[in-house]
Amino acid sequence: MNRTTEILAIHTVEQVPKLETIRAIPRNRTLKLVFEKEVQAQREVIGQNLKNQLLDFQVGIHTIEPVINISKLITDKEIEDNQAFFEQCAKDYRQLGEELIYKLVDELNLELNKDFPLETFNQLIREKRGKGQVRDWTYYVHGFHCSFNNIETGQYIEVSLVFGLEFGVLDPLFFMDFVKSTSKYHPLHVGIFEDYADGLRINQRMLSLGKFERIKSNIGNLFGTVVTER
């Protein structure tokens, strides 16, 4: 989804928009504050103050350019109004992830380590088979995940391999990638503009609503988010 950007040149501290003005910005518009040399030294302090005050916004303080980018994230109300949609997306994610893992295991004649699937897939890497194609899907084993991309539809999913036989763990970014690449969801019920940040808010709110829950990985102190009804 595309956004428009409003650019404001800031020559004095007084020109920084008030909080109520920023809060009124719609989600399909971003605000870019360009700090001129007169106030560049105060940019980071101003940006940190905005971060502290605007908890439902993404405030990006550029590390090199004299710029602060501000965008409104998905709201609690939007998530609550669309909770049935996000719950169904999570169920679909889990179902597809499981189907693809077992399809790959069958096609490559693997013996799945049910307690620790990552070990099975690491073996693929050692055998230089960590990337490939199975029917309409390309796959890529990396880190704690195996990604799948449908070469016809463009649908994309990342399946976690460190939660035993639970293949529906919802990383915020990967969950939003899945939602936005799944054609049957379009047009989306609600705008998703900042994939990771919006995904994180969705996961957190769905946890508080009891629609999602946290589970423990079989690696250290790693936890993941899954749909509750499964």
ZADO-1210 file (C-alpha; in nm, 4 decimals, padded with zeros to 6 digits):
<atoms>
<atom x="00.0000" y="00.0000" z="00.0000" code="MET" pos="1"/>
<atom x="00.1267" y="00.3448" z="-00.0894" code="ASN" pos="2"/>
<atom x="00.1453" y="00.6533" z="00.1230" code="ARG" pos="3"/>
<atom x="00.1850" y="01.0195" z="00.0443" code="THR" pos="4"/>
<atom x="00.4559" y="01.2174" z="00.2220" code="THR" pos="5"/>
<atom x="00.4225" y="01.5689" z="00.3578" code="GLU" pos="6"/>
<atom x="00.7601" y="01.7412" z="00.3894" code="ILE" pos="7"/>
<atom x="00.8126" y="02.0215" z="00.6402" code="LEU" pos="8"/>
<atom x="01.1313" y="02.2266" z="00.6593" code="ALA" pos="9"/>
<atom x="01.2175" y="02.3020" z="01.0234" code="ILE" pos="10"/>
<atom x="01.4172" y="02.6208" z="01.0813" code="HIS" pos="11"/>
<atom x="01.3166" y="02.6750" z="01.4456" code="THR" pos="12"/>
<atom x="01.2010" y="02.4483" z="01.7283" code="VAL" pos="13"/>
<atom x="00.8670" y="02.6269" z="01.7218" code="GLU" pos="14"/>
<atom x="00.8031" y="02.4923" z="01.3726" code="GLN" pos="15"/>
<atom x="00.7963" y="02.1320" z="01.4934" code="VAL" pos="16"/>
<atom x="00.4281" y="02.0297" z="01.4720" code="PRO" pos="17"/>
<atom x="00.2356" y="01.9949" z="01.7972" code="LYS" pos="18"/>
<atom x="00.1459" y="01.6471" z="01.9189" code="LEU" pos="19"/>
<atom x="-00.2249" y="01.6974" z="01.8488" code="GLU" pos="20"/>
<atom x="-00.1426" y="01.7973" z="01.4906" code="THR" pos="21"/>
<atom x="00.0695" y="01.4860" z="01.4392" code="ILE" pos="22"/>
<atom x="-00.1944" y="01.2601" z="01.5956" code="ARG" pos="23"/>
<atom x="-00.4471" y="01.3885" z="01.3420" code="ALA" pos="24"/>
<atom x="-00.2391" y="01.2628" z="01.0481" code="ILE" pos="25"/>
<atom x="-00.4209" y="00.9813" z="00.8626" code="PRO" pos="26"/>
<atom x="-00.2436" y="00.6480" z="00.8243" code="ARG" pos="27"/>
<atom x="-00.2066" y="00.6866" z="00.4487" code="ASN" pos="28"/>
<atom x="00.0202" y="00.9896" z="00.4939" code="ARG" pos="29"/>
<atom x="00.3664" y="01.0241" z="00.6456" code="THR" pos="30"/>
<atom x="00.5281" y="01.3354" z="00.7825" code="LEU" pos="31"/>
<atom x="00.8907" y="01.4114" z="00.7005" code="LYS" pos="32"/>
<atom x="01.0592" y="01.6794" z="00.9108" code="LEU" pos="33"/>
<atom x="01.3735" y="01.8166" z="00.7467" code="VAL" pos="34"/>
<atom x="01.5869" y="02.0009" z="01.0010" code="PHE" pos="35"/>
<atom x="01.7803" y="02.2966" z="00.8627" code="GLU" pos="36"/>
<atom x="02.1258" y="02.3728" z="00.9976" code="LYS" pos="37"/>
<atom x="01.9924" y="02.6185" z="01.2580" code="GLU" pos="38"/>
<atom x="01.8289" y="02.3338" z="01.4550" code="VAL" pos="39"/>
<atom x="02.0106" y="02.0204" z="01.3420" code="GLN" pos="40"/>
<atom x="02.1856" y="01.9852" z="01.6773" code="ALA" pos="41"/>
<atom x="01.8460" y="01.9499" z="01.8502" code="GLN" pos="42"/>
<atom x="01.7027" y="01.6934" z="01.6094" code="ARG" pos="43"/>
<atom x="01.7830" y="01.3801" z="01.8102" code="GLU" pos="44"/>
<atom x="01.6431" y="01.5207" z="02.1351" code="VAL" pos="45"/>
<atom x="01.3274" y="01.6328" z="01.9572" code="ILE" pos="46"/>
<atom x="01.2974" y="01.2945" z="01.7872" code="GLY" pos="47"/>
<atom x="01.3381" y="01.1021" z="02.1119" code="GLN" pos="48"/>
<atom x="01.0747" y="01.3189" z="02.2792" code="ASN" pos="49"/>
<atom x="00.8363" y="01.2469" z="01.9911" code="LEU" pos="50"/>
<atom x="00.9060" y="00.8722" z="02.0275" code="LYS" pos="51"/>
<atom x="00.8252" y="00.8889" z="02.3975" code="ASN" pos="52"/>
<atom x="00.5012" y="01.0786" z="02.3387" code="GLN" pos="53"/>
<atom x="00.3740" y="00.9058" z="02.0225" code="LEU" pos="54"/>
<atom x="00.3630" y="00.5401" z="02.1232" code="LEU" pos="55"/>
<atom x="00.1230" y="00.4451" z="01.8424" code="ASP" pos="56"/>
<atom x="00.3455" y="00.6046" z="01.5779" code="PHE" pos="57"/>
<atom x="00.6690" y="00.5024" z="01.4145" code="GLN" pos="58"/>
<atom x="00.9203" y="00.7824" z="01.4609" code="VAL" pos="59"/>
<atom x="01.2345" y="00.7285" z="01.2555" code="GLY" pos="60"/>
<atom x="01.5354" y="00.9451" z="01.3386" code="ILE" pos="61"/>
<atom x="01.7699" y="00.9183" z="01.0403" code="HIS" pos="62"/>
<atom x="02.1245" y="00.8387" z="01.1465" code="THR" pos="63"/>
<atom x="02.2921" y="01.0466" z="00.8743" code="ILE" pos="64"/>
<atom x="02.0458" y="01.2839" z="00.7105" code="GLU" pos="65"/>
<atom x="01.8886" y="01.5649" z="00.9210" code="PRO" pos="66"/>
<atom x="01.5463" y="01.4058" z="00.8949" code="VAL" pos="67"/>
<atom x="01.2728" y="01.2604" z="01.1174" code="ILE" pos="68"/>
<atom x="01.0040" y="01.0464" z="00.9524" code="ASN" pos="69"/>
<atom x="00.6716" y="01.0024" z="01.1331" code="ILE" pos="70"/>
<atom x="00.3974" y="00.7573" z="01.0424" code="SER" pos="71"/>
<atom x="00.0872" y="00.6421" z="01.2256" code="LYS" pos="72"/>
<atom x="00.0663" y="00.2702" z="01.2951" code="LEU" pos="73"/>
<atom x="-00.2389" y="00.0466" z="01.2861" code="ILE" pos="74"/>
<atom x="-00.4650" y="00.1351" z="01.5780" code="THR" pos="75"/>
<atom x="-00.6066" y="-00.0878" z="01.8510" code="ASP" pos="76"/>
<atom x="-00.9560" y="-00.0172" z="01.7190" code="LYS" pos="77"/>
<atom x="-00.8617" y="-00.1236" z="01.3666" code="GLU" pos="78"/>
<atom x="-00.7174" y="-00.4465" z="01.5020" code="ILE" pos="79"/>
<atom x="-01.0193" y="-00.5132" z="01.7237" code="GLU" pos="80"/>
<atom x="-01.2614" y="-00.4419" z="01.4385" code="ASP" pos="81"/>
<atom x="-01.0680" y="-00.6876" z="01.2178" code="ASN" pos="82"/>
<atom x="-00.9766" y="-00.9499" z="01.4769" code="GLN" pos="83"/>
<atom x="-01.1710" y="-01.2247" z="01.2992" code="ALA" pos="84"/>
<atom x="-00.9759" y="-01.1498" z="00.9809" code="PHE" pos="85"/>
<atom x="-00.6356" y="-01.1612" z="01.1510" code="PHE" pos="86"/>
<atom x="-00.7333" y="-01.4782" z="01.3363" code="GLU" pos="87"/>
<atom x="-00.8263" y="-01.6466" z="01.0069" code="GLN" pos="88"/>
<atom x="-00.5009" y="-01.5280" z="00.8493" code="CYS" pos="89"/>
<atom x="-00.3101" y="-01.6880" z="01.1369" code="ALA" pos="90"/>
<atom x="-00.5001" y="-02.0148" z="01.0942" code="LYS" pos="91"/>
<atom x="-00.4288" y="-02.0114" z="00.7195" code="ASP" pos="92"/>
<atom x="-00.0621" y="-01.9391" z="00.7892" code="TYR" pos="93"/>
<atom x="-00.0404" y="-02.2376" z="01.0204" code="ARG" pos="94"/>
<atom x="-00.2192" y="-02.4710" z="00.7800" code="GLN" pos="95"/>
<atom x="-00.0095" y="-02.3709" z="00.4799" code="LEU" pos="96"/>
<atom x="00.3159" y="-02.3825" z="00.6761" code="GLY" pos="97"/>
<atom x="00.2426" y="-02.7363" z="00.7918" code="GLU" pos="98"/>
<atom x="00.1401" y="-02.8492" z="00.4426" code="GLU" pos="99"/>
<atom x="00.4564" y="-02.7124" z="00.2839" code="LEU" pos="100"/>
<atom x="00.6909" y="-02.8578" z="00.5428" code="ILE" pos="101"/>
<atom x="00.5461" y="-03.2061" z="00.5026" code="TYR" pos="102"/>
<atom x="00.5378" y="-03.1707" z="00.1233" code="LYS" pos="103"/>
<atom x="00.9072" y="-03.0834" z="00.1258" code="LEU" pos="104"/>
<atom x="00.9885" y="-03.3702" z="00.3620" code="VAL" pos="105"/>
<atom x="00.8048" y="-03.6152" z="00.1359" code="ASP" pos="106"/>
<atom x="00.9473" y="-03.4860" z="-00.1925" code="GLU" pos="107"/>
<atom x="01.3066" y="-03.4904" z="-00.0652" code="LEU" pos="108"/>
<atom x="01.2695" y="-03.8203" z="00.1221" code="ASN" pos="109"/>
<atom x="01.3686" y="-03.6693" z="00.4556" code="LEU" pos="110"/>
<atom x="01.3261" y="-03.8176" z="00.7997" code="GLU" pos="111"/>
<atom x="01.1743" y="-03.5351" z="01.0021" code="LEU" pos="112"/>
<atom x="01.3142" y="-03.4834" z="01.3502" code="ASN" pos="113"/>
<atom x="00.9820" y="-03.4254" z="01.5270" code="LYS" pos="114"/>
<atom x="01.1403" y="-03.2788" z="01.8398" code="ASP" pos="115"/>
<atom x="01.3772" y="-03.0483" z="01.6553" code="PHE" pos="116"/>
<atom x="01.2895" y="-03.0017" z="01.2844" code="PRO" pos="117"/>
<atom x="01.5751" y="-02.7567" z="01.2397" code="LEU" pos="118"/>
<atom x="01.8216" y="-03.0459" z="01.2583" code="GLU" pos="119"/>
<atom x="01.6547" y="-03.2118" z="00.9595" code="THR" pos="120"/>
<atom x="01.6675" y="-02.8936" z="00.7557" code="PHE" pos="121"/>
<atom x="02.0241" y="-02.8125" z="00.8577" code="ASN" pos="122"/>
<atom x="02.1126" y="-03.1452" z="00.7018" code="GLN" pos="123"/>
<atom x="01.9795" y="-03.0070" z="00.3730" code="LEU" pos="124"/>
<atom x="02.2215" y="-02.7171" z="00.4026" code="ILE" pos="125"/>
<atom x="02.5105" y="-02.9522" z="00.4727" code="ARG" pos="126"/>
<atom x="02.4120" y="-03.1488" z="00.1621" code="GLU" pos="127"/>
<atom x="02.3914" y="-02.8241" z="-00.0386" code="LYS" pos="128"/>
<atom x="02.0188" y="-02.8733" z="-00.0859" code="ARG" pos="129"/>
<atom x="01.9140" y="-02.5765" z="00.1269" code="GLY" pos="130"/>
<atom x="01.7641" y="-02.4026" z="-00.1769" code="LYS" pos="131"/>
<atom x="01.5471" y="-02.5543" z="-00.4438" code="GLY" pos="132"/>
<atom x="01.2019" y="-02.5992" z="-00.5890" code="GLN" pos="133"/>
<atom x="00.9213" y="-02.8418" z="-00.5084" code="VAL" pos="134"/>
<atom x="00.6322" y="-02.8252" z="-00.7533" code="ARG" pos="135"/>
<atom x="00.5056" y="-02.4660" z="-00.7598" code="ASP" pos="136"/>
<atom x="00.7120" y="-02.3556" z="-00.4607" code="TRP" pos="137"/>
<atom x="01.0712" y="-02.2479" z="-00.4206" code="THR" pos="138"/>
<atom x="01.2196" y="-02.3075" z="-00.0776" code="TYR" pos="139"/>
<atom x="01.5161" y="-02.1636" z="00.1120" code="TYR" pos="140"/>
<atom x="01.6408" y="-02.2875" z="00.4488" code="VAL" pos="141"/>
<atom x="01.8045" y="-02.0075" z="00.6474" code="HIS" pos="142"/>
<atom x="01.8542" y="-01.9399" z="01.0158" code="GLY" pos="143"/>
<atom x="01.5629" y="-02.0831" z="01.2135" code="PHE" pos="144"/>
<atom x="01.3253" y="-02.0717" z="00.9144" code="HIS" pos="145"/>
<atom x="01.2419" y="-02.2227" z="00.5805" code="CYS" pos="146"/>
<atom x="01.0886" y="-01.9745" z="00.3380" code="SER" pos="147"/>
<atom x="00.8528" y="-02.0745" z="00.0589" code="PHE" pos="148"/>
<atom x="00.7540" y="-01.8645" z="-00.2410" code="ASN" pos="149"/>
<atom x="00.4880" y="-01.9675" z="-00.4904" code="ASN" pos="150"/>
<atom x="00.6284" y="-01.9082" z="-00.8382" code="ILE" pos="151"/>
<atom x="00.2807" y="-01.8599" z="-00.9897" code="GLU" pos="152"/>
<atom x="00.0935" y="-01.6529" z="-00.7295" code="THR" pos="153"/>
<atom x="00.3802" y="-01.4827" z="-00.5450" code="GLY" pos="154"/>
<atom x="00.2446" y="-01.6008" z="-00.2101" code="GLN" pos="155"/>
<atom x="00.5208" y="-01.5995" z="00.0500" code="TYR" pos="156"/>
<atom x="00.5550" y="-01.7679" z="00.3873" code="ILE" pos="157"/>
<atom x="00.8362" y="-01.8222" z="00.6382" code="GLU" pos="158"/>
<atom x="00.8004" y="-02.1356" z="00.8511" code="VAL" pos="159"/>
<atom x="00.9774" y="-02.1572" z="01.1858" code="SER" pos="160"/>
<atom x="01.1707" y="-02.4789" z="01.2529" code="LEU" pos="161"/>
<atom x="01.2419" y="-02.4419" z="01.6248" code="VAL" pos="162"/>
<atom x="00.9026" y="-02.5041" z="01.7853" code="PHE" pos="163"/>
<atom x="00.8744" y="-02.8794" z="01.7445" code="GLY" pos="164"/>
<atom x="00.5890" y="-02.9677" z="01.5101" code="LEU" pos="165"/>
<atom x="00.4275" y="-02.6247" z="01.5436" code="GLU" pos="166"/>
<atom x="00.4730" y="-02.4571" z="01.2043" code="PHE" pos="167"/>
<atom x="00.2416" y="-02.1601" z="01.2524" code="GLY" pos="168"/>
<atom x="00.4602" y="-01.9246" z="01.4563" code="VAL" pos="169"/>
<atom x="00.3869" y="-01.5632" z="01.3596" code="LEU" pos="170"/>
<atom x="00.6906" y="-01.3408" z="01.3310" code="ASP" pos="171"/>
<atom x="00.5461" y="-00.9871" z="01.2886" code="PRO" pos="172"/>
<atom x="00.7261" y="-00.9145" z="00.9621" code="LEU" pos="173"/>
<atom x="00.6795" y="-01.2595" z="00.8096" code="PHE" pos="174"/>
<atom x="00.3121" y="-01.2640" z="00.9085" code="PHE" pos="175"/>
<atom x="00.2500" y="-00.9353" z="00.7279" code="MET" pos="176"/>
<atom x="00.4482" y="-01.0570" z="00.4248" code="ASP" pos="177"/>
<atom x="00.2146" y="-01.3566" z="00.4128" code="PHE" pos="178"/>
<atom x="-00.1012" y="-01.1481" z="00.4483" code="VAL" pos="179"/>
<atom x="00.0031" y="-00.8996" z="00.1815" code="LYS" pos="180"/>
<atom x="00.1109" y="-01.1699" z="-00.0645" code="SER" pos="181"/>
<atom x="-00.2048" y="-01.3825" z="-00.0309" code="THR" pos="182"/>
<atom x="-00.4391" y="-01.2865" z="-00.3129" code="SER" pos="183"/>
<atom x="-00.7592" y="-01.4120" z="-00.1493" code="LYS" pos="184"/>
<atom x="-00.7240" y="-01.1464" z="00.1219" code="TYR" pos="185"/>
<atom x="-00.7300" y="-00.8606" z="-00.1264" code="HIS" pos="186"/>
<atom x="-00.8453" y="-00.5949" z="-00.1069" code="PRO" pos="187"/>
<atom x="-00.7235" y="-00.5946" z="00.2535" code="LEU" pos="188"/>
<atom x="-00.9781" y="-00.5187" z="00.5230" code="HIS" pos="189"/>
<atom x="-00.7392" y="-00.2676" z="00.6801" code="VAL" pos="190"/>
<atom x="-00.4290" y="-00.0845" z="00.5626" code="GLY" pos="191"/>
<atom x="-00.0879" y="-00.2288" z="00.6484" code="ILE" pos="192"/>
<atom x="00.1862" y="00.0223" z="00.5761" code="PHE" pos="193"/>
<atom x="00.4714" y="-00.0525" z="00.8186" code="GLU" pos="194"/>
<atom x="00.5053" y="-00.4287" z="00.7907" code="ASP" pos="195"/>
<atom x="00.7098" y="-00.5061" z="01.1032" code="TYR" pos="196"/>
<atom x="00.5730" y="-00.2321" z="01.3272" code="ALA" pos="197"/>
<atom x="00.2090" y="-00.2912" z="01.2252" code="ASP" pos="198"/>
<atom x="00.2609" y="-00.6676" z="01.2537" code="GLY" pos="199"/>
<atom x="00.4030" y="-00.6290" z="01.6025" code="LEU" pos="200"/>
<atom x="00.1027" y="-00.4226" z="01.7140" code="ARG" pos="201"/>
<atom x="-00.1354" y="-00.6777" z="01.5616" code="ILE" pos="202"/>
<atom x="00.0349" y="-00.9639" z="01.7445" code="ASN" pos="203"/>
<atom x="00.0376" y="-00.7768" z="02.0744" code="GLN" pos="204"/>
<atom x="-00.3274" y="-00.6745" z="02.0528" code="ARG" pos="205"/>
<atom x="-00.4412" y="-01.0205" z="01.9421" code="MET" pos="206"/>
<atom x="-00.2514" y="-01.1655" z="02.2395" code="LEU" pos="207"/>
<atom x="-00.4367" y="-00.9304" z="02.4742" code="SER" pos="208"/>
<atom x="-00.7689" y="-01.0316" z="02.3126" code="LEU" pos="209"/>
<atom x="-00.6893" y="-01.3993" z="02.3698" code="GLY" pos="210"/>
<atom x="-00.6944" y="-01.4765" z="01.9969" code="LYS" pos="211"/>
<atom x="-00.3188" y="-01.5425" z="01.9920" code="PHE" pos="212"/>
<atom x="-00.0952" y="-01.6982" z="02.2556" code="GLU" pos="213"/>
<atom x="00.2756" y="-01.7373" z="02.3233" code="ARG" pos="214"/>
<atom x="00.4578" y="-02.0686" z="02.3146" code="ILE" pos="215"/>
<atom x="00.8126" y="-02.1616" z="02.4087" code="LYS" pos="216"/>
<atom x="01.0697" y="-02.2757" z="02.1573" code="SER" pos="217"/>
<atom x="01.2974" y="-02.5723" z="02.2109" code="ASN" pos="218"/>
<atom x="01.5870" y="-02.3268" z="02.1848" code="ILE" pos="219"/>
<atom x="01.6818" y="-02.1355" z="02.4980" code="GLY" pos="220"/>
<atom x="01.4473" y="-01.8554" z="02.6027" code="ASN" pos="221"/>
<atom x="01.2923" y="-01.8034" z="02.2597" code="LEU" pos="222"/>
<atom x="00.9138" y="-01.7592" z="02.2484" code="PHE" pos="223"/>
<atom x="00.6765" y="-01.7358" z="01.9554" code="GLY" pos="224"/>
<atom x="00.3197" y="-01.6225" z="01.8851" code="THR" pos="225"/>
<atom x="00.0573" y="-01.8619" z="01.7485" code="VAL" pos="226"/>
<atom x="-00.3169" y="-01.8583" z="01.6955" code="VAL" pos="227"/>
<atom x="-00.4960" y="-01.9826" z="02.0082" code="THR" pos="228"/>
<atom x="-00.7624" y="-02.1915" z="01.8354" code="GLU" pos="229"/>
<atom x="-00.5591" y="-02.4640" z="01.6690" code="ARG" pos="230"/>
</atoms>
